[in-house]
Amino acid sequence: MAREDLSQNQLSWRVRAADFLSLERNVTVASSAVFLLGLGEELWKKFLPKYMEALGAGAPTVGLFGTAEDFFDAIYQYPGGWLADRWGRRRAFLFFIALASVGYTVYLFSPSWPFVFVGLAFAMAWHSMASPAIFSVIGDALPKERRAMGFTVQSLVKRVPMIISPVIGGALIARLGVTRGVHIGLCATLVLAVLTALLVLTINIRTSAAEGVNIGGVWRSFHSALKRLLISDIFIRTCEGLADIFVILYVTNVLHISVAFFGTLIAIQISTSIIVYLPASRIADRIGRKPFVIATFICFSLYPLAVALSSGFASLIFAFIIGGLREIGEPSRKAMIVDFAEPTLRARTVGLYYLVRSLAITPAAAIGGLLWKLTPQTPFFTASVIGLIGTVVFAITVEERYAS
């Protein structure tokens, strides 16, 4: 009898925990897929600029790579949403994993830096094409009042590999060199891609997509508050695009911090994000989402400034903690996007939002590369100013009643 009571208590605890964390089955599977593939990608993703350097690329080329990344992120979002609505979430996920695996293979066998651009065209399929499908699974499976928590859990699961993998990747590079270290990480990613595809086969969501609605019709379905959020988001992501890809170069080339220690800084950044996610999400459900989105935008603005003002590892720890706090309101912002989307246009709405945002910020990294040629600090200072403008735009234009 005591054993039965214990078993029921354990089951009850699991049910309550699943309910608290909004762990609906399909959301759990999609989040697990993000975790598995992220576990491989993060072994080498942060080190790609150094990999390109090893293949003969200079800072302007690295900046151009960042611009190409933003460009593919832009043009893949809406097709990814269209496929997710048209084919269904599971079939679309499998297609995106297959395309990304081609990109990982090209990275692996690249004899010089131009081939990395070819690999990027395929590898971005998971990051960009799959994004509207992931958003839509959460929107499909959870009611409005639980979506922020759904995005919180998905973001937490996504960032756990960002703590573990960069440390392992940095250690591999420190021991074996940039090229061999990245190659081992890519081989591991290809294995994990197969496991992710097997997991995705268990997704089971039935959706009804609106037929005959073109991209113009999707844009007309946008709520006015969603358009204002988009404008402010463009400023914030321009801030990010100007500086983020150069952070590893600034840390290693200007401040002369080792790649292995850079991996530790990334772990500190992501750990900070994980620590604040759950409490921020719970409080946002009670007091509204706007203060947390503003806090996120402020941290986006201060992060590049903090990096540029750093003088060594100790001050970089403070900067990367600010970088981690950039995520404090991200689940709230993502929930706002899904809330505003028409259910029959959900994946396409998310795709179009990110298409417009990413197209708008596409030149940012290339401009950052040119600003780097003036002084390495210039792209970071410029980014901070643009981020603060975006923060003010959001605070003034998006009303609280639309951010709750």
ZADREN-637427 format. One record per residue (C-alpha): x, y, z. Coordinates in Angstrom, 1 decimal. Example, Ala and Ser with C-alpha at 12.3 -4.5 7.8 and 13.67 -1.06 7.14 Angstrom:
<atoms>
12.3  -4.5  7.8;
13.7  -1.1  7.1;
</atoms>
This chain:
<atoms>
0.0  0.0  0.0;
2.8  2.4  0.9;
4.5  1.6  -2.4;
1.3  2.4  -4.3;
1.0  5.7  -2.4;
4.6  6.5  -3.2;
4.1  5.7  -6.9;
1.0  7.9  -7.0;
2.8  10.8  -5.3;
5.7  10.5  -7.8;
3.2  10.4  -10.7;
1.3  13.4  -9.2;
4.6  15.3  -8.9;
5.5  14.6  -12.5;
2.1  15.8  -13.7;
2.3  19.0  -11.7;
5.8  19.7  -12.9;
4.8  19.0  -16.5;
1.8  21.3  -16.1;
3.9  24.1  -14.5;
6.4  23.9  -17.3;
3.8  23.5  -20.1;
5.4  20.2  -21.2;
2.8  19.2  -23.7;
4.1  16.1  -25.7;
4.7  17.8  -29.0;
6.3  20.8  -27.4;
8.6  18.4  -25.5;
9.6  16.6  -28.7;
10.3  19.8  -30.6;
12.3  21.2  -27.7;
14.3  18.0  -27.5;
15.1  18.2  -31.2;
16.4  21.7  -30.7;
18.5  20.4  -27.8;
20.0  17.5  -29.7;
21.0  19.4  -32.9;
22.1  22.4  -30.8;
24.4  20.1  -28.8;
26.3  19.5  -32.0;
26.2  22.9  -33.6;
27.4  24.7  -30.5;
30.6  22.7  -30.6;
31.8  24.8  -33.5;
29.3  27.6  -34.3;
31.0  30.3  -32.1;
34.3  29.4  -33.5;
33.5  29.7  -37.2;
35.2  33.1  -37.5;
38.4  31.6  -36.2;
37.9  28.6  -38.6;
37.5  31.1  -41.5;
40.7  32.8  -40.4;
42.5  29.5  -40.5;
41.1  29.1  -44.1;
42.5  32.5  -45.1;
39.7  34.9  -44.4;
40.2  38.4  -43.0;
37.9  40.6  -40.8;
36.0  42.1  -43.8;
35.3  38.6  -45.1;
34.1  37.5  -41.6;
31.8  40.5  -41.6;
30.5  39.5  -45.0;
29.9  36.0  -43.7;
27.8  37.6  -40.9;
25.8  39.5  -43.5;
25.3  36.3  -45.5;
24.1  34.6  -42.4;
21.5  37.4  -41.8;
20.5  37.2  -45.5;
19.9  33.5  -45.4;
18.1  33.9  -42.1;
15.8  36.4  -43.8;
15.0  34.6  -47.1;
14.5  31.2  -45.4;
12.0  32.3  -42.8;
8.9  32.7  -44.9;
9.5  29.6  -47.1;
10.1  27.6  -43.8;
6.8  28.9  -42.5;
5.0  28.1  -45.8;
6.3  24.6  -45.8;
5.4  24.1  -42.1;
1.8  25.2  -42.9;
1.6  23.3  -46.2;
3.4  20.0  -45.4;
2.8  19.9  -41.6;
5.3  20.3  -38.8;
6.9  16.8  -38.9;
7.6  16.6  -42.6;
8.9  20.1  -42.7;
11.3  19.4  -39.8;
12.7  16.4  -41.5;
13.4  18.4  -44.7;
15.1  21.1  -42.7;
17.4  18.6  -40.9;
18.4  17.0  -44.2;
19.3  20.4  -45.8;
21.3  21.4  -42.7;
23.2  18.2  -42.8;
24.4  19.0  -46.3;
25.7  22.3  -45.0;
27.6  20.6  -42.1;
29.2  18.2  -44.6;
30.3  21.1  -46.8;
31.8  22.9  -43.7;
33.7  19.7  -42.9;
35.4  19.3  -46.3;
35.9  23.0  -47.0;
39.4  23.5  -48.5;
39.2  27.3  -48.3;
36.9  30.0  -46.9;
34.6  30.5  -50.0;
33.3  27.0  -49.4;
32.1  28.0  -46.0;
29.7  30.4  -47.6;
28.3  27.5  -49.7;
27.9  25.4  -46.5;
26.1  28.3  -44.8;
23.4  28.3  -47.5;
22.4  24.8  -46.4;
23.3  24.8  -42.7;
21.0  27.8  -42.1;
18.0  25.6  -43.0;
17.7  24.3  -39.4;
18.2  27.7  -37.7;
16.0  29.7  -40.0;
13.5  27.5  -41.9;
12.7  25.5  -38.8;
12.1  28.5  -36.6;
8.5  29.2  -37.7;
7.7  25.5  -37.3;
9.0  25.5  -33.7;
7.0  28.7  -32.9;
4.0  27.1  -34.4;
4.2  23.8  -32.5;
4.1  25.9  -29.3;
1.2  28.0  -30.6;
-0.7  24.9  -31.8;
-0.2  22.9  -28.6;
-0.6  25.5  -25.9;
-3.3  28.1  -25.0;
-2.3  31.8  -24.9;
-1.8  32.0  -21.2;
0.8  29.2  -21.2;
2.8  30.1  -24.3;
5.3  32.3  -22.6;
6.2  29.4  -20.3;
6.3  27.1  -23.4;
8.8  29.5  -25.1;
10.8  29.7  -21.8;
11.2  25.9  -21.6;
12.2  25.8  -25.3;
14.7  28.6  -24.8;
16.1  26.9  -21.7;
16.5  23.6  -23.5;
18.1  25.4  -26.5;
20.7  27.1  -24.3;
21.9  24.2  -22.2;
24.0  23.0  -25.2;
25.3  26.6  -25.4;
26.9  26.1  -21.9;
28.3  22.6  -22.5;
29.3  22.6  -26.1;
31.4  25.8  -26.5;
33.6  24.7  -23.5;
34.1  21.3  -25.1;
34.7  22.9  -28.5;
37.1  25.4  -27.1;
39.1  22.6  -25.3;
39.2  20.6  -28.6;
40.5  23.6  -30.5;
43.1  24.4  -27.8;
44.3  20.8  -27.9;
44.1  20.0  -31.6;
44.0  23.3  -33.4;
41.2  25.3  -34.9;
40.7  23.1  -38.1;
40.8  19.7  -36.5;
38.8  20.8  -33.5;
36.0  22.2  -35.7;
36.1  19.1  -37.9;
35.5  16.8  -34.9;
32.6  19.0  -33.8;
31.1  18.8  -37.3;
31.3  15.0  -37.3;
29.5  14.8  -34.0;
26.8  17.2  -35.4;
26.1  14.9  -38.3;
25.6  11.9  -36.0;
23.2  14.0  -33.8;
21.3  15.1  -36.9;
20.3  11.5  -37.6;
19.1  11.1  -34.0;
17.2  14.3  -34.2;
15.4  13.1  -37.4;
14.4  9.9  -35.6;
13.0  12.0  -32.7;
11.0  14.3  -35.0;
9.2  11.3  -36.4;
7.2  11.2  -33.2;
5.6  14.7  -33.6;
1.9  14.4  -34.2;
0.0  17.7  -34.7;
-2.9  18.1  -37.1;
-3.3  21.7  -38.4;
-5.5  23.4  -40.9;
-3.7  26.0  -43.0;
-5.5  28.8  -44.9;
-5.4  28.2  -48.6;
-4.9  30.8  -51.3;
-3.3  33.5  -49.0;
-0.2  35.1  -50.5;
2.5  36.9  -48.7;
0.6  40.2  -49.1;
-2.4  38.7  -47.4;
-0.2  37.5  -44.5;
1.2  41.0  -44.1;
-2.3  42.5  -44.0;
-3.2  40.1  -41.2;
-0.5  41.6  -39.0;
-1.8  43.4  -35.9;
-0.6  47.1  -35.7;
1.1  46.4  -32.4;
3.0  43.5  -34.1;
4.3  45.9  -36.8;
5.5  48.3  -34.1;
7.2  45.5  -32.3;
8.9  44.5  -35.6;
10.2  48.1  -36.1;
11.8  48.2  -32.6;
13.2  44.6  -33.1;
14.9  45.7  -36.3;
16.9  48.3  -34.4;
17.8  45.8  -31.7;
18.9  43.1  -34.1;
20.9  45.7  -36.1;
22.7  46.4  -32.9;
23.4  42.7  -32.5;
24.4  42.2  -36.1;
27.0  45.1  -36.1;
29.0  43.6  -33.2;
28.2  40.0  -32.2;
30.2  38.2  -34.9;
33.3  40.2  -34.0;
33.1  39.4  -30.3;
35.4  36.4  -30.6;
37.9  38.4  -32.7;
37.9  41.2  -30.2;
38.3  38.9  -27.2;
41.0  36.8  -28.8;
42.9  39.2  -31.1;
42.5  42.5  -29.2;
42.4  41.4  -25.6;
44.5  38.3  -26.2;
42.2  35.9  -24.3;
42.5  32.3  -25.3;
39.8  30.5  -27.3;
39.4  28.1  -24.4;
38.6  31.0  -22.1;
36.3  32.4  -24.6;
34.3  29.1  -24.4;
34.1  29.7  -20.7;
32.7  33.2  -21.2;
30.0  31.8  -23.5;
29.1  29.3  -20.7;
28.8  32.1  -18.2;
26.6  34.1  -20.6;
24.2  31.2  -21.3;
24.1  30.2  -17.6;
23.0  33.7  -16.8;
20.2  33.3  -19.3;
19.1  30.0  -17.9;
19.0  31.4  -14.3;
16.7  34.3  -15.2;
14.3  32.5  -17.6;
11.9  30.8  -15.3;
11.4  33.6  -12.7;
11.1  36.2  -15.4;
8.5  34.2  -17.2;
6.4  33.7  -14.1;
6.5  37.3  -13.1;
5.7  38.4  -16.7;
2.5  36.3  -16.5;
1.5  38.4  -13.5;
2.6  41.9  -14.3;
2.8  41.9  -18.1;
5.4  41.3  -20.7;
6.4  44.9  -21.7;
8.9  45.5  -18.8;
10.7  42.3  -19.6;
11.0  43.1  -23.3;
12.3  46.6  -22.4;
14.9  44.9  -20.1;
15.9  42.6  -22.9;
16.4  45.5  -25.3;
18.4  47.5  -22.8;
20.8  44.6  -22.3;
21.1  44.1  -26.0;
22.2  47.8  -26.1;
24.7  47.6  -23.2;
26.4  44.3  -24.1;
28.5  45.5  -27.0;
29.4  48.6  -25.0;
30.5  46.4  -22.0;
32.6  44.2  -24.4;
34.4  47.3  -25.9;
35.1  48.7  -22.5;
36.6  45.5  -21.1;
40.3  45.3  -20.4;
40.7  41.6  -19.4;
39.0  38.4  -18.4;
37.5  39.7  -15.2;
35.7  42.6  -16.9;
34.6  40.3  -19.8;
32.8  38.2  -17.2;
30.7  41.2  -16.3;
30.1  41.9  -20.0;
29.0  38.4  -20.8;
26.6  38.4  -17.8;
25.0  41.4  -19.4;
24.9  39.4  -22.7;
23.1  36.6  -20.8;
20.5  39.0  -19.5;
19.6  39.8  -23.1;
17.3  36.8  -22.9;
15.3  37.9  -19.9;
12.3  39.0  -22.1;
12.8  36.8  -25.2;
10.1  34.3  -24.3;
7.6  37.2  -23.7;
8.6  38.7  -27.1;
8.1  35.4  -28.9;
4.8  34.8  -27.2;
3.6  38.2  -28.4;
4.4  37.3  -32.0;
2.5  34.0  -31.8;
-0.4  35.6  -29.9;
-0.9  38.2  -32.7;
-0.8  35.5  -35.5;
-4.0  34.1  -37.0;
-4.1  30.4  -36.2;
-4.4  29.3  -39.9;
-1.5  31.6  -40.8;
0.6  31.0  -37.7;
3.8  29.6  -39.3;
3.7  32.0  -42.2;
3.2  35.0  -39.9;
6.2  34.0  -37.9;
8.2  33.4  -41.1;
7.2  36.8  -42.6;
8.0  38.6  -39.3;
11.5  37.2  -39.3;
11.9  37.6  -43.1;
11.3  41.4  -42.8;
13.5  41.7  -39.7;
16.4  39.7  -41.1;
16.3  41.4  -44.5;
16.4  44.8  -42.7;
19.5  43.9  -40.7;
21.4  42.0  -43.4;
24.0  44.8  -44.1;
24.8  45.2  -40.4;
27.6  42.7  -40.1;
29.3  43.8  -43.3;
29.1  47.4  -42.1;
30.5  46.2  -38.8;
33.5  44.8  -40.7;
34.1  48.2  -42.3;
33.8  49.9  -38.9;
36.3  47.4  -37.4;
38.9  48.7  -39.9;
38.6  52.2  -38.3;
39.1  50.8  -34.8;
38.0  47.4  -33.3;
35.9  49.3  -30.8;
33.9  51.3  -33.4;
31.3  48.7  -34.3;
30.6  48.0  -30.7;
30.0  51.7  -29.8;
27.8  52.2  -32.9;
25.8  49.1  -32.0;
25.1  50.3  -28.5;
23.7  53.6  -29.8;
21.4  51.9  -32.3;
20.2  49.5  -29.6;
19.2  52.3  -27.3;
17.2  53.9  -30.1;
15.3  50.6  -30.6;
14.6  50.4  -26.9;
13.0  53.8  -26.8;
10.9  53.1  -29.9;
9.4  50.0  -28.3;
8.8  51.7  -24.9;
7.0  54.6  -26.6;
5.0  52.8  -29.4;
3.9  49.4  -28.0;
1.1  49.8  -25.5;
1.0  47.7  -22.3;
-2.4  46.2  -23.2;
-0.9  44.6  -26.3;
2.2  43.3  -24.4;
0.3  41.2  -21.8;
</atoms>
